[in-house]
């Protein structure tokens, strides 16, 4: 059997790199188009029954505060107090012992003056796609206001609309790139994954389950 000539292998490598670069650029552009739906001012937002607040860890690995988390909680509390939404659906991961994003989000919002009855927890928001699709498939919301940082809102809105959800975003304050370079670098690949999930794979959440009515929750 003849071995591939070096020039042939090199040509295939160049083609693969070119295709990867094209898909990265395409996915970034498609997601970035949702920027016009991610707003910095509460006054720019339509009224919605529910805001979907996307989760992350409240602290970093070294135990210091995670300002992505704190800024999202500030934005979610401000949004609710403005009267633009009635409920906050906090969605995050709690797969591991002693790690429960939704419960920490609810505690933080209650500490900011939001009634516990107005905060609903989604404990299976493992990824952004899981959170946005479950908002419709499990919590019966056809339209939501998503709360996160702008770059994350753009991707979440893109996914939500790809799965038939009328979504807009309210932008929490960003964190400097120098403080979280890995997060911003990871976003490049996350946007490509979002494009693939929406257009090629049509990936579904890891967990669905019975419908959950959003209504006043018992205080905790």
Secondary structure, DSSP 8 states (H G I E B T S, - for coil): -----HHHHHHHHHHHHHHHHHHHHHHHHHHHGGGGGEESSGGGS---SEEEEE---SB-TTS-B-HHHHHHHHHHHHHHHTTS-SEEEEE-B--STT--HHHHHHHHHHHTT--GGGEEEETB--SHHHHHHHHHHTT--SEEEEEEEHHHHHHHHHHHHHTT-EEEEEEE----GGG-HHHHHHHHHHHHHHHHIIIII----S---S----------
